[in-house]
Amino acid sequence: MGDRLTEKFSVWVVGAGYVGLVTGACLAHVGHRVTLVDTNAGRVAELKAGRVHIYEPGLGELLAGCTDRLRFSTEIVPAAREADVVFIAVDTPQREGGSADLSNVGAVARAIGRTLAGEPGAPLVVVNKSTVPVRGGDYVSMLVHEGAEEAGGGEADYLVVSNPEFLREGSAVYDSLFPDRIVVGGSRAQRSTRCGRSTGPSSGRAFRPNWNPGKKRRCRS
Ligand SMILES: NC(=O)c1ccc[n+]([C@@H]2O[C@H](COP(=O)([O-])OP(=O)(O)OC[C@H]3O[C@@H](n4cnc5c(N)ncnc54)[C@H](O)[C@@H]3O)[C@@H](O)[C@H]2O)c1
């Protein structure tokens, strides 16, 4: 699979839980340079030592096979300088009443904004895999912007795209490497496509949803 990859990205995956770890391992397997970031220092130490906290067929082998392009960290700070693409894969626990607690997503988005502040260079693509309600992409985008403003960076060059996760626990590696669908939604087609290229094979079908034509929103599936 790696032989067919024409572009290799520096990818940061924030959240080394179920989704983040599987995503990071699969992206490293196909040839990208991946940094997995998690605030859980114990989890990061275990991963650095080669121990995986979840059982998922094939995951241990994938991680062991790409140690040269996979690293683990508790620090998100250099992401904007070093990454082409940052995936957000942190947990969104359910609150009483059923709504999702987006505070972890918000903390990551603001941190990305702060690290983007004053950083010239190629635009950063921020891919949200965490479960968020409709318009969650706009919310993440607003928080990245706020983070950059807080840090005095003014206009930060980034794009947030949504890439919901469909993996099934128990066949997560297979589902990630051979997905029956990849859905990427963003507001500027070119970088949504770039996200699609980094996530793997894509059927190339694109469509313009008609629910808000004024926003020039674009999805690839
Ligand atoms: N597990 C699944 O099968 C599945 C499937 C589809 C979608 N999702 C969604 O994907 C998201 C992640 O789910 P998961 O199962 O991987 O969660 P998880 O609890 O296994 O992992 C989340 C990780 O994020 C880390 N984290 C939290 N805040 C952080 C921060 N500010 N900076 C860095 N790391 C931070 C946690 O320490 C944890 O290791 C959720 O929104 C979930 O709803 C999960």
The ligand as an ORCA input file, in Angstrom:
! r2SCAN-3c Opt
* xyz 0 1
  N     -14.175      4.341     19.469
  C     -14.959      4.267     18.393
  O     -15.305      3.189     17.903
  C     -15.431      5.540     17.717
  C     -16.078      5.432     16.479
  C     -16.501      6.587     15.833
  C     -16.268      7.847     16.427
  N     -15.649      7.915     17.638
  C     -15.429      9.254     18.199
  O     -14.045      9.535     18.133
  C     -13.653     10.345     19.254
  C     -12.539      9.649     20.015
  O     -13.055      8.417     20.514
  P     -12.099      7.329     21.169
  O     -12.938      6.117     21.332
  O     -10.822      7.245     20.409
  O     -11.811      7.983     22.609
  P     -10.752      7.498     23.707
  O     -11.334      7.853     25.027
  O     -10.355      6.071     23.448
  O      -9.462      8.379     23.419
  C      -9.456      9.774     23.534
  C      -8.042     10.198     23.884
  O      -7.975     11.619     23.811
  C      -7.087     12.058     24.852
  N      -7.314     13.484     25.114
  C      -8.369     14.087     25.715
  N      -8.195     15.429     25.741
  C      -6.994     15.682     25.142
  C      -6.270     16.864     24.844
  N      -6.754     18.075     25.185
  N      -5.087     16.759     24.210
  C      -4.597     15.536     23.848
  N      -5.243     14.364     24.102
  C      -6.434     14.445     24.742
  C      -7.429     11.149     26.028
  O      -6.380     11.140     26.993
  C      -7.615      9.796     25.311
  O      -6.406      9.055     25.267
  C     -14.933     10.546     20.094
  O     -15.512     11.781     19.744
  C     -15.813      9.381     19.676
  O     -17.183      9.695     19.831
  C     -15.213      6.799     18.287
*
